[in-house]
Amino acid sequence: MKESLLDIVCCPLDKHDLELSVDERDGEDDGEILSGTLTCTDCGEEYPIEDGIPNLLPPDMREA
């Protein structure tokens, strides 16, 4: 996932902004984000980033 994606994505539950927490990047500091978490600034719901893909499904639709 590119960090610039934050400009266009929002929380699917309440449409508020998402805050990024990076666990792993591909290469340099501005590289592709491979793993981390997107957290809603309003409701606090967390969305995982795995293998560079953000999972923005609502919590009840995600696999356990």
PDB file of N, H, CA, C and O in Angstrom:
ATOM      1  N   MET A   1       0.843  -1.166   0.000  1.00  0.00           N
ATOM      2  CA  MET A   1       0.000   0.000   0.000  1.00  0.00           C
ATOM      3  C   MET A   1       0.895   1.237   0.000  1.00  0.00           C
ATOM      4  O   MET A   1       1.881   1.297   0.734  1.00  0.00           O
ATOM      5  N   LYS A   2       0.559   2.185  -0.795  1.00  0.00           N
ATOM      6  H   LYS A   2      -0.242   2.136  -1.392  1.00  0.00           H
ATOM      7  CA  LYS A   2       1.248   3.480  -0.792  1.00  0.00           C
ATOM      8  C   LYS A   2       0.629   4.387   0.271  1.00  0.00           C
ATOM      9  O   LYS A   2      -0.589   4.401   0.447  1.00  0.00           O
ATOM     10  N   GLU A   3       1.460   5.135   0.968  1.00  0.00           N
ATOM     11  H   GLU A   3       2.450   5.124   0.824  1.00  0.00           H
ATOM     12  CA  GLU A   3       0.962   6.032   2.007  1.00  0.00           C
ATOM     13  C   GLU A   3       0.032   7.099   1.441  1.00  0.00           C
ATOM     14  O   GLU A   3      -0.831   7.604   2.159  1.00  0.00           O
ATOM     15  N   SER A   4       0.190   7.449   0.177  1.00  0.00           N
ATOM     16  H   SER A   4       0.891   7.039  -0.406  1.00  0.00           H
ATOM     17  CA  SER A   4      -0.676   8.447  -0.452  1.00  0.00           C
ATOM     18  C   SER A   4      -2.128   7.976  -0.547  1.00  0.00           C
ATOM     19  O   SER A   4      -3.021   8.795  -0.764  1.00  0.00           O
ATOM     20  N   LEU A   5      -2.381   6.685  -0.390  1.00  0.00           N
ATOM     21  H   LEU A   5      -1.656   6.020  -0.214  1.00  0.00           H
ATOM     22  CA  LEU A   5      -3.740   6.150  -0.410  1.00  0.00           C
ATOM     23  C   LEU A   5      -4.582   6.721   0.729  1.00  0.00           C
ATOM     24  O   LEU A   5      -5.809   6.758   0.636  1.00  0.00           O
ATOM     25  N   LEU A   6      -3.931   7.163   1.798  1.00  0.00           N
ATOM     26  H   LEU A   6      -2.934   7.133   1.874  1.00  0.00           H
ATOM     27  CA  LEU A   6      -4.657   7.741   2.929  1.00  0.00           C
ATOM     28  C   LEU A   6      -5.463   8.974   2.537  1.00  0.00           C
ATOM     29  O   LEU A   6      -6.423   9.330   3.221  1.00  0.00           O
ATOM     30  N   ASP A   7      -5.079   9.627   1.441  1.00  0.00           N
ATOM     31  H   ASP A   7      -4.299   9.338   0.886  1.00  0.00           H
ATOM     32  CA  ASP A   7      -5.804  10.813   0.977  1.00  0.00           C
ATOM     33  C   ASP A   7      -7.194  10.472   0.460  1.00  0.00           C
ATOM     34  O   ASP A   7      -8.065  11.341   0.407  1.00  0.00           O
ATOM     35  N   ILE A   8      -7.414   9.207   0.073  1.00  0.00           N
ATOM     36  H   ILE A   8      -6.707   8.501   0.116  1.00  0.00           H
ATOM     37  CA  ILE A   8      -8.699   8.860  -0.547  1.00  0.00           C
ATOM     38  C   ILE A   8      -9.504   7.806   0.202  1.00  0.00           C
ATOM     39  O   ILE A   8     -10.679   7.612  -0.109  1.00  0.00           O
ATOM     40  N   VAL A   9      -8.916   7.120   1.176  1.00  0.00           N
ATOM     41  H   VAL A   9      -7.961   7.278   1.429  1.00  0.00           H
ATOM     42  CA  VAL A   9      -9.670   6.106   1.922  1.00  0.00           C
ATOM     43  C   VAL A   9     -10.198   6.684   3.235  1.00  0.00           C
ATOM     44  O   VAL A   9      -9.632   7.625   3.792  1.00  0.00           O
ATOM     45  N   CYS A  10     -11.295   6.097   3.713  1.00  0.00           N
ATOM     46  H   CYS A  10     -11.755   5.333   3.261  1.00  0.00           H
ATOM     47  CA  CYS A  10     -11.879   6.506   4.985  1.00  0.00           C
ATOM     48  C   CYS A  10     -12.480   5.280   5.662  1.00  0.00           C
ATOM     49  O   CYS A  10     -12.570   4.213   5.055  1.00  0.00           O
ATOM     50  N   CYS A  11     -12.884   5.430   6.895  1.00  0.00           N
ATOM     51  H   CYS A  11     -12.811   6.297   7.388  1.00  0.00           H
ATOM     52  CA  CYS A  11     -13.495   4.342   7.644  1.00  0.00           C
ATOM     53  C   CYS A  11     -14.809   3.956   6.961  1.00  0.00           C
ATOM     54  O   CYS A  11     -15.649   4.822   6.716  1.00  0.00           O
ATOM     55  N   PRO A  12     -15.001   2.666   6.649  1.00  0.00           N
ATOM     56  CA  PRO A  12     -16.239   2.255   5.994  1.00  0.00           C
ATOM     57  C   PRO A  12     -17.469   2.331   6.906  1.00  0.00           C
ATOM     58  O   PRO A  12     -18.601   2.299   6.424  1.00  0.00           O
ATOM     59  N   LEU A  13     -17.250   2.430   8.207  1.00  0.00           N
ATOM     60  H   LEU A  13     -16.330   2.456   8.599  1.00  0.00           H
ATOM     61  CA  LEU A  13     -18.386   2.490   9.130  1.00  0.00           C
ATOM     62  C   LEU A  13     -18.932   3.897   9.299  1.00  0.00           C
ATOM     63  O   LEU A  13     -20.146   4.096   9.259  1.00  0.00           O
ATOM     64  N   ASP A  14     -18.049   4.883   9.490  1.00  0.00           N
ATOM     65  H   ASP A  14     -17.063   4.721   9.522  1.00  0.00           H
ATOM     66  CA  ASP A  14     -18.522   6.239   9.775  1.00  0.00           C
ATOM     67  C   ASP A  14     -17.918   7.322   8.879  1.00  0.00           C
ATOM     68  O   ASP A  14     -18.188   8.508   9.065  1.00  0.00           O
ATOM     69  N   LYS A  15     -17.107   6.910   7.915  1.00  0.00           N
ATOM     70  H   LYS A  15     -16.888   5.946   7.765  1.00  0.00           H
ATOM     71  CA  LYS A  15     -16.524   7.815   6.897  1.00  0.00           C
ATOM     72  C   LYS A  15     -15.537   8.833   7.450  1.00  0.00           C
ATOM     73  O   LYS A  15     -15.285   9.850   6.804  1.00  0.00           O
ATOM     74  N   HIS A  16     -14.966   8.585   8.637  1.00  0.00           N
ATOM     75  H   HIS A  16     -15.170   7.759   9.162  1.00  0.00           H
ATOM     76  CA  HIS A  16     -13.951   9.481   9.187  1.00  0.00           C
ATOM     77  C   HIS A  16     -12.566   9.076   8.690  1.00  0.00           C
ATOM     78  O   HIS A  16     -12.401   8.012   8.094  1.00  0.00           O
ATOM     79  N   ASP A  17     -11.575   9.929   8.939  1.00  0.00           N
ATOM     80  H   ASP A  17     -11.710  10.793   9.423  1.00  0.00           H
ATOM     81  CA  ASP A  17     -10.201   9.684   8.502  1.00  0.00           C
ATOM     82  C   ASP A  17      -9.600   8.479   9.214  1.00  0.00           C
ATOM     83  O   ASP A  17     -10.038   8.084  10.295  1.00  0.00           O
ATOM     84  N   LEU A  18      -8.577   7.906   8.569  1.00  0.00           N
ATOM     85  H   LEU A  18      -8.222   8.226   7.691  1.00  0.00           H
ATOM     86  CA  LEU A  18      -7.844   6.777   9.132  1.00  0.00           C
ATOM     87  C   LEU A  18      -6.420   7.192   9.463  1.00  0.00           C
ATOM     88  O   LEU A  18      -5.788   7.933   8.710  1.00  0.00           O
ATOM     89  N   GLU A  19      -5.924   6.713  10.584  1.00  0.00           N
ATOM     90  H   GLU A  19      -6.437   6.111  11.196  1.00  0.00           H
ATOM     91  CA  GLU A  19      -4.556   6.987  11.022  1.00  0.00           C
ATOM     92  C   GLU A  19      -3.719   5.732  10.762  1.00  0.00           C
ATOM     93  O   GLU A  19      -4.149   4.613  11.043  1.00  0.00           O
ATOM     94  N   LEU A  20      -2.534   5.939  10.228  1.00  0.00           N
ATOM     95  H   LEU A  20      -2.185   6.848  10.000  1.00  0.00           H
ATOM     96  CA  LEU A  20      -1.663   4.836   9.827  1.00  0.00           C
ATOM     97  C   LEU A  20      -0.632   4.505  10.894  1.00  0.00           C
ATOM     98  O   LEU A  20       0.007   5.395  11.456  1.00  0.00           O
ATOM     99  N   SER A  21      -0.477   3.210  11.168  1.00  0.00           N
ATOM    100  H   SER A  21      -0.996   2.487  10.712  1.00  0.00           H
ATOM    101  CA  SER A  21       0.588   2.693  12.018  1.00  0.00           C
ATOM    102  C   SER A  21       1.320   1.642  11.190  1.00  0.00           C
ATOM    103  O   SER A  21       0.728   0.635  10.801  1.00  0.00           O
ATOM    104  N   VAL A  22       2.610   1.871  10.916  1.00  0.00           N
ATOM    105  H   VAL A  22       3.091   2.689  11.231  1.00  0.00           H
ATOM    106  CA  VAL A  22       3.382   0.994  10.036  1.00  0.00           C
ATOM    107  C   VAL A  22       4.200   0.005  10.849  1.00  0.00           C
ATOM    108  O   VAL A  22       4.917   0.387  11.774  1.00  0.00           O
ATOM    109  N   ASP A  23       4.085  -1.272  10.496  1.00  0.00           N
ATOM    110  H   ASP A  23       3.503  -1.582   9.745  1.00  0.00           H
ATOM    111  CA  ASP A  23       4.907  -2.317  11.109  1.00  0.00           C
ATOM    112  C   ASP A  23       6.101  -2.659  10.221  1.00  0.00           C
ATOM    113  O   ASP A  23       7.209  -2.876  10.712  1.00  0.00           O
ATOM    114  N   GLU A  24       5.862  -2.704   8.893  1.00  0.00           N
ATOM    115  H   GLU A  24       4.962  -2.527   8.494  1.00  0.00           H
ATOM    116  CA  GLU A  24       6.927  -3.095   7.964  1.00  0.00           C
ATOM    117  C   GLU A  24       6.769  -2.375   6.629  1.00  0.00           C
ATOM    118  O   GLU A  24       5.673  -2.276   6.078  1.00  0.00           O
ATOM    119  N   ARG A  25       7.896  -1.877   6.127  1.00  0.00           N
ATOM    120  H   ARG A  25       8.786  -1.958   6.575  1.00  0.00           H
ATOM    121  CA  ARG A  25       7.938  -1.232   4.810  1.00  0.00           C
ATOM    122  C   ARG A  25       8.849  -2.013   3.886  1.00  0.00           C
ATOM    123  O   ARG A  25       9.745  -2.731   4.330  1.00  0.00           O
ATOM    124  N   ASP A  26       8.608  -1.864   2.603  1.00  0.00           N
ATOM    125  H   ASP A  26       7.880  -1.281   2.242  1.00  0.00           H
ATOM    126  CA  ASP A  26       9.446  -2.485   1.583  1.00  0.00           C
ATOM    127  C   ASP A  26      10.561  -1.514   1.230  1.00  0.00           C
ATOM    128  O   ASP A  26      10.351  -0.588   0.447  1.00  0.00           O
ATOM    129  N   GLY A  27      11.738  -1.713   1.796  1.00  0.00           N
ATOM    130  H   GLY A  27      11.909  -2.465   2.432  1.00  0.00           H
ATOM    131  CA  GLY A  27      12.879  -0.852   1.468  1.00  0.00           C
ATOM    132  C   GLY A  27      12.956   0.390   2.318  1.00  0.00           C
ATOM    133  O   GLY A  27      12.917   0.318   3.546  1.00  0.00           O
ATOM    134  N   GLU A  28      13.067   1.542   1.661  1.00  0.00           N
ATOM    135  H   GLU A  28      13.099   1.601   0.663  1.00  0.00           H
ATOM    136  CA  GLU A  28      13.306   2.819   2.328  1.00  0.00           C
ATOM    137  C   GLU A  28      12.086   3.308   3.089  1.00  0.00           C
ATOM    138  O   GLU A  28      11.024   2.687   3.044  1.00  0.00           O
ATOM    139  N   ASP A  29      12.247   4.443   3.796  1.00  0.00           N
ATOM    140  H   ASP A  29      13.110   4.947   3.832  1.00  0.00           H
ATOM    141  CA  ASP A  29      11.162   5.018   4.594  1.00  0.00           C
ATOM    142  C   ASP A  29       9.925   5.360   3.780  1.00  0.00           C
ATOM    143  O   ASP A  29       8.811   5.310   4.300  1.00  0.00           O
ATOM    144  N   ASP A  30      10.106   5.708   2.507  1.00  0.00           N
ATOM    145  H   ASP A  30      11.011   5.749   2.085  1.00  0.00           H
ATOM    146  CA  ASP A  30       8.949   6.070   1.686  1.00  0.00           C
ATOM    147  C   ASP A  30       8.494   4.908   0.803  1.00  0.00           C
ATOM    148  O   ASP A  30       7.745   5.110  -0.153  1.00  0.00           O
ATOM    149  N   GLY A  31       8.946   3.692   1.120  1.00  0.00           N
ATOM    150  H   GLY A  31       9.555   3.528   1.896  1.00  0.00           H
ATOM    151  CA  GLY A  31       8.590   2.518   0.337  1.00  0.00           C
ATOM    152  C   GLY A  31       7.170   2.045   0.596  1.00  0.00           C
ATOM    153  O   GLY A  31       6.451   2.596   1.430  1.00  0.00           O
ATOM    154  N   GLU A  32       6.790   1.026  -0.129  1.00  0.00           N
ATOM    155  H   GLU A  32       7.374   0.579  -0.806  1.00  0.00           H
ATOM    156  CA  GLU A  32       5.471   0.405   0.005  1.00  0.00           C
ATOM    157  C   GLU A  32       5.278  -0.116   1.432  1.00  0.00           C
ATOM    158  O   GLU A  32       6.190  -0.708   2.009  1.00  0.00           O
ATOM    159  N   ILE A  33       4.090   0.107   1.998  1.00  0.00           N
ATOM    160  H   ILE A  33       3.349   0.589   1.529  1.00  0.00           H
ATOM    161  CA  ILE A  33       3.778  -0.393   3.334  1.00  0.00           C
ATOM    162  C   ILE A  33       3.311  -1.838   3.195  1.00  0.00           C
ATOM    163  O   ILE A  33       2.304  -2.112   2.541  1.00  0.00           O
ATOM    164  N   LEU A  34       4.049  -2.762   3.812  1.00  0.00           N
ATOM    165  H   LEU A  34       4.867  -2.540   4.342  1.00  0.00           H
ATOM    166  CA  LEU A  34       3.723  -4.187   3.705  1.00  0.00           C
ATOM    167  C   LEU A  34       2.789  -4.655   4.813  1.00  0.00           C
ATOM    168  O   LEU A  34       1.915  -5.489   4.576  1.00  0.00           O
ATOM    169  N   SER A  35       2.965  -4.128   6.012  1.00  0.00           N
ATOM    170  H   SER A  35       3.675  -3.451   6.204  1.00  0.00           H
ATOM    171  CA  SER A  35       2.077  -4.508   7.107  1.00  0.00           C
ATOM    172  C   SER A  35       1.929  -3.345   8.077  1.00  0.00           C
ATOM    173  O   SER A  35       2.814  -2.502   8.223  1.00  0.00           O
ATOM    174  N   GLY A  36       0.782  -3.337   8.728  1.00  0.00           N
ATOM    175  H   GLY A  36       0.063  -4.022   8.609  1.00  0.00           H
ATOM    176  CA  GLY A  36       0.479  -2.277   9.672  1.00  0.00           C
ATOM    177  C   GLY A  36      -1.001  -2.253   9.982  1.00  0.00           C
ATOM    178  O   GLY A  36      -1.710  -3.242   9.799  1.00  0.00           O
ATOM    179  N   THR A  37      -1.455  -1.099  10.458  1.00  0.00           N
ATOM    180  H   THR A  37      -0.878  -0.295  10.607  1.00  0.00           H
ATOM    181  CA  THR A  37      -2.846  -0.951  10.854  1.00  0.00           C
ATOM    182  C   THR A  37      -3.346   0.433  10.474  1.00  0.00           C
ATOM    183  O   THR A  37      -2.626   1.424  10.599  1.00  0.00           O
ATOM    184  N   LEU A  38      -4.589   0.488  10.007  1.00  0.00           N
ATOM    185  H   LEU A  38      -5.174  -0.317   9.906  1.00  0.00           H
ATOM    186  CA  LEU A  38      -5.295   1.742   9.800  1.00  0.00           C
ATOM    187  C   LEU A  38      -6.344   1.832  10.901  1.00  0.00           C
ATOM    188  O   LEU A  38      -7.146   0.913  11.070  1.00  0.00           O
ATOM    189  N   THR A  39      -6.344   2.933  11.650  1.00  0.00           N
ATOM    190  H   THR A  39      -5.693   3.680  11.513  1.00  0.00           H
ATOM    191  CA  THR A  39      -7.270   3.101  12.763  1.00  0.00           C
ATOM    192  C   THR A  39      -8.138   4.323  12.528  1.00  0.00           C
ATOM    193  O   THR A  39      -7.634   5.397  12.197  1.00  0.00           O
ATOM    194  N   CYS A  40      -9.454   4.157  12.700  1.00  0.00           N
ATOM    195  H   CYS A  40      -9.863   3.285  12.969  1.00  0.00           H
ATOM    196  CA  CYS A  40     -10.383   5.279  12.527  1.00  0.00           C
ATOM    197  C   CYS A  40     -10.152   6.305  13.624  1.00  0.00           C
ATOM    198  O   CYS A  40     -10.034   5.951  14.797  1.00  0.00           O
ATOM    199  N   THR A  41     -10.089   7.577  13.243  1.00  0.00           N
ATOM    200  H   THR A  41     -10.186   7.865  12.290  1.00  0.00           H
ATOM    201  CA  THR A  41      -9.848   8.649  14.208  1.00  0.00           C
ATOM    202  C   THR A  41     -11.075   8.941  15.061  1.00  0.00           C
ATOM    203  O   THR A  41     -10.969   9.628  16.076  1.00  0.00           O
ATOM    204  N   ASP A  42     -12.261   8.420  14.658  1.00  0.00           N
ATOM    205  H   ASP A  42     -12.348   7.862  13.833  1.00  0.00           H
ATOM    206  CA  ASP A  42     -13.482   8.687  15.418  1.00  0.00           C
ATOM    207  C   ASP A  42     -13.932   7.478  16.236  1.00  0.00           C
ATOM    208  O   ASP A  42     -14.031   7.563  17.460  1.00  0.00           O
ATOM    209  N   CYS A  43     -14.207   6.350  15.568  1.00  0.00           N
ATOM    210  H   CYS A  43     -14.127   6.282  14.573  1.00  0.00           H
ATOM    211  CA  CYS A  43     -14.753   5.185  16.276  1.00  0.00           C
ATOM    212  C   CYS A  43     -13.677   4.255  16.824  1.00  0.00           C
ATOM    213  O   CYS A  43     -13.975   3.412  17.670  1.00  0.00           O
ATOM    214  N   GLY A  44     -12.426   4.386  16.362  1.00  0.00           N
ATOM    215  H   GLY A  44     -12.183   5.071  15.675  1.00  0.00           H
ATOM    216  CA  GLY A  44     -11.333   3.574  16.873  1.00  0.00           C
ATOM    217  C   GLY A  44     -11.224   2.185  16.253  1.00  0.00           C
ATOM    218  O   GLY A  44     -10.357   1.408  16.652  1.00  0.00           O
ATOM    219  N   GLU A  45     -12.081   1.853  15.289  1.00  0.00           N
ATOM    220  H   GLU A  45     -12.786   2.485  14.965  1.00  0.00           H
ATOM    221  CA  GLU A  45     -12.011   0.540  14.640  1.00  0.00           C
ATOM    222  C   GLU A  45     -10.680   0.407  13.904  1.00  0.00           C
ATOM    223  O   GLU A  45     -10.205   1.363  13.292  1.00  0.00           O
ATOM    224  N   GLU A  46     -10.079  -0.788  13.967  1.00  0.00           N
ATOM    225  H   GLU A  46     -10.466  -1.565  14.465  1.00  0.00           H
ATOM    226  CA  GLU A  46      -8.787  -1.027  13.334  1.00  0.00           C
ATOM    227  C   GLU A  46      -8.946  -1.912  12.106  1.00  0.00           C
ATOM    228  O   GLU A  46      -9.717  -2.871  12.104  1.00  0.00           O
ATOM    229  N   TYR A  47      -8.193  -1.566  11.058  1.00  0.00           N
ATOM    230  H   TYR A  47      -7.566  -0.787  11.060  1.00  0.00           H
ATOM    231  CA  TYR A  47      -8.201  -2.307   9.800  1.00  0.00           C
ATOM    232  C   TYR A  47      -6.770  -2.726   9.498  1.00  0.00           C
ATOM    233  O   TYR A  47      -5.885  -1.876   9.397  1.00  0.00           O
ATOM    234  N   PRO A  48      -6.533  -4.027   9.353  1.00  0.00           N
ATOM    235  CA  PRO A  48      -5.160  -4.503   9.139  1.00  0.00           C
ATOM    236  C   PRO A  48      -4.667  -4.273   7.719  1.00  0.00           C
ATOM    237  O   PRO A  48      -5.451  -4.246   6.770  1.00  0.00           O
ATOM    238  N   ILE A  49      -3.356  -4.108   7.589  1.00  0.00           N
ATOM    239  H   ILE A  49      -2.719  -4.130   8.360  1.00  0.00           H
ATOM    240  CA  ILE A  49      -2.679  -4.090   6.285  1.00  0.00           C
ATOM    241  C   ILE A  49      -1.806  -5.336   6.270  1.00  0.00           C
ATOM    242  O   ILE A  49      -0.902  -5.477   7.094  1.00  0.00           O
ATOM    243  N   GLU A  50      -2.078  -6.241   5.333  1.00  0.00           N
ATOM    244  H   GLU A  50      -2.812  -6.126   4.664  1.00  0.00           H
ATOM    245  CA  GLU A  50      -1.316  -7.487   5.240  1.00  0.00           C
ATOM    246  C   GLU A  50      -0.844  -7.675   3.814  1.00  0.00           C
ATOM    247  O   GLU A  50      -1.634  -7.572   2.875  1.00  0.00           O
ATOM    248  N   ASP A  51       0.436  -7.950   3.646  1.00  0.00           N
ATOM    249  H   ASP A  51       1.078  -8.033   4.408  1.00  0.00           H
ATOM    250  CA  ASP A  51       1.038  -8.130   2.318  1.00  0.00           C
ATOM    251  C   ASP A  51       0.785  -6.922   1.410  1.00  0.00           C
ATOM    252  O   ASP A  51       0.620  -7.071   0.199  1.00  0.00           O
ATOM    253  N   GLY A  52       0.755  -5.726   2.007  1.00  0.00           N
ATOM    254  H   GLY A  52       0.888  -5.605   2.991  1.00  0.00           H
ATOM    255  CA  GLY A  52       0.579  -4.496   1.246  1.00  0.00           C
ATOM    256  C   GLY A  52      -0.850  -4.171   0.881  1.00  0.00           C
ATOM    257  O   GLY A  52      -1.091  -3.209   0.151  1.00  0.00           O
ATOM    258  N   ILE A  53      -1.824  -4.958   1.374  1.00  0.00           N
ATOM    259  H   ILE A  53      -1.629  -5.739   1.967  1.00  0.00           H
ATOM    260  CA  ILE A  53      -3.228  -4.756   1.022  1.00  0.00           C
ATOM    261  C   ILE A  53      -4.026  -4.391   2.272  1.00  0.00           C
ATOM    262  O   ILE A  53      -4.074  -5.175   3.220  1.00  0.00           O
ATOM    263  N   PRO A  54      -4.660  -3.195   2.289  1.00  0.00           N
ATOM    264  CA  PRO A  54      -5.493  -2.837   3.436  1.00  0.00           C
ATOM    265  C   PRO A  54      -6.829  -3.582   3.368  1.00  0.00           C
ATOM    266  O   PRO A  54      -7.469  -3.624   2.318  1.00  0.00           O
ATOM    267  N   ASN A  55      -7.242  -4.166   4.490  1.00  0.00           N
ATOM    268  H   ASN A  55      -6.722  -4.132   5.344  1.00  0.00           H
ATOM    269  CA  ASN A  55      -8.522  -4.856   4.577  1.00  0.00           C
ATOM    270  C   ASN A  55      -9.528  -3.897   5.198  1.00  0.00           C
ATOM    271  O   ASN A  55      -9.577  -3.738   6.417  1.00  0.00           O
ATOM    272  N   LEU A  56     -10.332  -3.256   4.347  1.00  0.00           N
ATOM    273  H   LEU A  56     -10.292  -3.384   3.356  1.00  0.00           H
ATOM    274  CA  LEU A  56     -11.282  -2.256   4.822  1.00  0.00           C
ATOM    275  C   LEU A  56     -12.694  -2.795   4.941  1.00  0.00           C
ATOM    276  O   LEU A  56     -13.661  -2.033   4.917  1.00  0.00           O
ATOM    277  N   LEU A  57     -12.816  -4.112   5.069  1.00  0.00           N
ATOM    278  H   LEU A  57     -12.031  -4.731   5.088  1.00  0.00           H
ATOM    279  CA  LEU A  57     -14.127  -4.696   5.318  1.00  0.00           C
ATOM    280  C   LEU A  57     -14.567  -4.373   6.745  1.00  0.00           C
ATOM    281  O   LEU A  57     -13.735  -4.332   7.652  1.00  0.00           O
ATOM    282  N   PRO A  58     -15.871  -4.142   6.955  1.00  0.00           N
ATOM    283  CA  PRO A  58     -16.343  -3.951   8.325  1.00  0.00           C
ATOM    284  C   PRO A  58     -16.004  -5.181   9.167  1.00  0.00           C
ATOM    285  O   PRO A  58     -15.892  -6.282   8.626  1.00  0.00           O
ATOM    286  N   PRO A  59     -15.838  -5.013  10.474  1.00  0.00           N
ATOM    287  CA  PRO A  59     -15.374  -6.100  11.348  1.00  0.00           C
ATOM    288  C   PRO A  59     -16.200  -7.376  11.244  1.00  0.00           C
ATOM    289  O   PRO A  59     -15.639  -8.471  11.300  1.00  0.00           O
ATOM    290  N   ASP A  60     -17.504  -7.264  11.095  1.00  0.00           N
ATOM    291  H   ASP A  60     -17.959  -6.375  11.050  1.00  0.00           H
ATOM    292  CA  ASP A  60     -18.348  -8.461  11.048  1.00  0.00           C
ATOM    293  C   ASP A  60     -18.255  -9.211   9.729  1.00  0.00           C
ATOM    294  O   ASP A  60     -18.802 -10.307   9.605  1.00  0.00           O
ATOM    295  N   MET A  61     -17.577  -8.643   8.744  1.00  0.00           N
ATOM    296  H   MET A  61     -17.133  -7.753   8.844  1.00  0.00           H
ATOM    297  CA  MET A  61     -17.427  -9.298   7.444  1.00  0.00           C
ATOM    298  C   MET A  61     -16.035  -9.884   7.246  1.00  0.00           C
ATOM    299  O   MET A  61     -15.795 -10.552   6.240  1.00  0.00           O
ATOM    300  N   ARG A  62     -15.110  -9.654   8.180  1.00  0.00           N
ATOM    301  H   ARG A  62     -15.306  -9.112   8.997  1.00  0.00           H
ATOM    302  CA  ARG A  62     -13.747 -10.177   8.068  1.00  0.00           C
ATOM    303  C   ARG A  62     -13.673 -11.604   8.561  1.00  0.00           C
ATOM    304  O   ARG A  62     -14.436 -12.012   9.437  1.00  0.00           O
ATOM    305  N   GLU A  63     -12.741 -12.367   7.987  1.00  0.00           N
ATOM    306  H   GLU A  63     -12.122 -12.036   7.276  1.00  0.00           H
ATOM    307  CA  GLU A  63     -12.492 -13.716   8.481  1.00  0.00           C
ATOM    308  C   GLU A  63     -11.733 -13.623   9.794  1.00  0.00           C
ATOM    309  O   GLU A  63     -10.898 -12.739   9.981  1.00  0.00           O
ATOM    310  N   ALA A  64     -12.027 -14.527  10.682  1.00  0.00           N
ATOM    311  H   ALA A  64     -12.706 -15.246  10.530  1.00  0.00           H
ATOM    312  CA  ALA A  64     -11.351 -14.531  11.991  1.00  0.00           C
ATOM    313  C   ALA A  64      -9.948 -15.063  11.890  1.00  0.00           C
ATOM    314  O   ALA A  64      -9.242 -15.135  12.896  1.00  0.00           O
TER     315      ALA A  64
END
